[in-house]
Amino acid sequence: MTETTVYSGSGLVRIKNPHLESMEEDVLYHLDLGTKTQNLPAVFGDIKFVCVGGSPDRMRAFAQFMHKQLGLAGDGEDLADICVGTDRYAMYRAGPVLSISHGLGIPSISIMLHELIKLLHHAKCRDVTIIRIGTSGGLGIKPGTVVITDTAVDSSFKPRFEQVVLDDVVVRSTELDKDLAKELLACRKEIPDCPALIGHTMCTYDFYEGHGRLDGALCSFSREKKLEYLKRAYNASVRNIEMESTAFAALCGLCGLKAFILETNILISISIS
């Protein structure tokens, strides 16, 4: 079964789960929020941007940065973690911007996104843009380069996210807004010391074998086989490798959220020569 990206014309966040309508309460377990314990429209109804990233500390620092950039009252140093009742994720707010951590890998970001998307739906948010900001391993690019993802691909370089639902493999589109990617690249001109490019981002299921690393506890391939694979990835327009992009693109697209991914290559870029 294949599911494709559909953006909502109304600007509302779409939920594709008919069972939620019959639930007396929707508890967002891992965010420490719920439809009975909080007035979600009052607290979150004016959110327009959601930025997600792996590290709680990094997302707190980002929220503090946005607090200053938006000229909000105070210095932002005392921003409270909205998810303080759980140790799974951290969430901070700066005006119309939410900053949330998602941990490492597809399972962790998937859990967070399910509950975040339901939160935005229950809060009746409109015209929300969600952004994944993070780090990645570059492929044939200079360290420090920002990769603006035009397509999230799997380890076979296909634009798809495969999710096993019961005993059925559901294939979901990982389409992202290519016009928005071009718009973001044009913004680079305002920051001359920030190298950036548009490319495919490859998402793997782990950090060691999936990335073709030679330093894990397990390694069943040679250095030569690794380089041959990475060359094929580069020729397929892959410019960076991480562990969340396909799930992020698929879930956001199916629920009508405009989404894009910005990732900085902070590691030594993988050479394919």
BELCORRA-V238793 format. One record per backbone hydrogen bond with DSSP energy under -0.5 kcal/mol. NH is the residue of the N-H (numbers start at 0). CO is the residue of the C=O. If there is no record, write none. Layout:
nh=NH co=CO
nh=NH co=CO
//
This chain:
nh=2 co=170
nh=5 co=252
nh=10 co=7
nh=12 co=124
nh=13 co=11
nh=13 co=254
nh=16 co=14
nh=19 co=16
nh=20 co=17
nh=21 co=18
nh=22 co=19
nh=26 co=24
nh=27 co=25
nh=27 co=32
nh=28 co=26
nh=30 co=27
nh=31 co=27
nh=31 co=28
nh=32 co=27
nh=34 co=25
nh=37 co=33
nh=39 co=37
nh=42 co=38
nh=43 co=39
nh=44 co=40
nh=46 co=43
nh=47 co=95
nh=48 co=95
nh=49 co=128
nh=50 co=97
nh=51 co=49
nh=51 co=130
nh=52 co=99
nh=58 co=54
nh=59 co=55
nh=60 co=56
nh=61 co=57
nh=62 co=58
nh=63 co=59
nh=64 co=60
nh=65 co=61
nh=66 co=62
nh=67 co=63
nh=68 co=64
nh=69 co=65
nh=70 co=67
nh=71 co=66
nh=78 co=75
nh=81 co=79
nh=81 co=90
nh=83 co=80
nh=85 co=82
nh=88 co=29
nh=91 co=98
nh=93 co=96
nh=96 co=93
nh=97 co=48
nh=98 co=91
nh=99 co=50
nh=100 co=89
nh=101 co=52
nh=102 co=53
nh=107 co=103
nh=108 co=104
nh=109 co=105
nh=110 co=106
nh=111 co=107
nh=112 co=108
nh=113 co=109
nh=114 co=110
nh=115 co=111
nh=116 co=112
nh=117 co=113
nh=118 co=114
nh=119 co=115
nh=120 co=116
nh=121 co=117
nh=122 co=118
nh=123 co=120
nh=124 co=119
nh=126 co=10
nh=127 co=10
nh=128 co=47
nh=129 co=257
nh=130 co=49
nh=131 co=259
nh=132 co=51
nh=132 co=130
nh=133 co=261
nh=135 co=263
nh=136 co=240
nh=137 co=135
nh=138 co=238
nh=139 co=137
nh=139 co=269
nh=143 co=264
nh=144 co=141
nh=145 co=194
nh=146 co=144
nh=146 co=262
nh=147 co=145
nh=147 co=196
nh=148 co=146
nh=148 co=260
nh=149 co=198
nh=150 co=198
nh=151 co=173
nh=152 co=150
nh=152 co=200
nh=153 co=157
nh=156 co=153
nh=159 co=157
nh=160 co=171
nh=162 co=160
nh=162 co=169
nh=164 co=162
nh=164 co=167
nh=165 co=163
nh=167 co=164
nh=169 co=162
nh=169 co=167
nh=170 co=0
nh=170 co=168
nh=171 co=160
nh=171 co=169
nh=172 co=2
nh=173 co=158
nh=175 co=149
nh=176 co=258
nh=177 co=175
nh=180 co=176
nh=181 co=177
nh=182 co=178
nh=183 co=179
nh=184 co=180
nh=185 co=181
nh=186 co=182
nh=187 co=183
nh=187 co=184
nh=188 co=185
nh=189 co=186
nh=190 co=187
nh=193 co=190
nh=194 co=192
nh=196 co=145
nh=198 co=147
nh=199 co=236
nh=200 co=150
nh=201 co=239
nh=202 co=152
nh=203 co=241
nh=211 co=208
nh=212 co=207
nh=225 co=221
nh=226 co=222
nh=227 co=223
nh=228 co=224
nh=229 co=225
nh=230 co=226
nh=231 co=227
nh=232 co=228
nh=233 co=229
nh=234 co=230
nh=235 co=231
nh=235 co=232
nh=236 co=233
nh=237 co=232
nh=238 co=199
nh=239 co=199
nh=240 co=136
nh=241 co=201
nh=247 co=243
nh=248 co=244
nh=249 co=245
nh=250 co=246
nh=251 co=247
nh=252 co=248
nh=253 co=249
nh=254 co=250
nh=255 co=252
nh=256 co=251
nh=257 co=127
nh=259 co=129
nh=261 co=131
nh=262 co=146
nh=263 co=133
nh=264 co=144
nh=265 co=135
nh=265 co=263
nh=266 co=135
nh=269 co=137
//
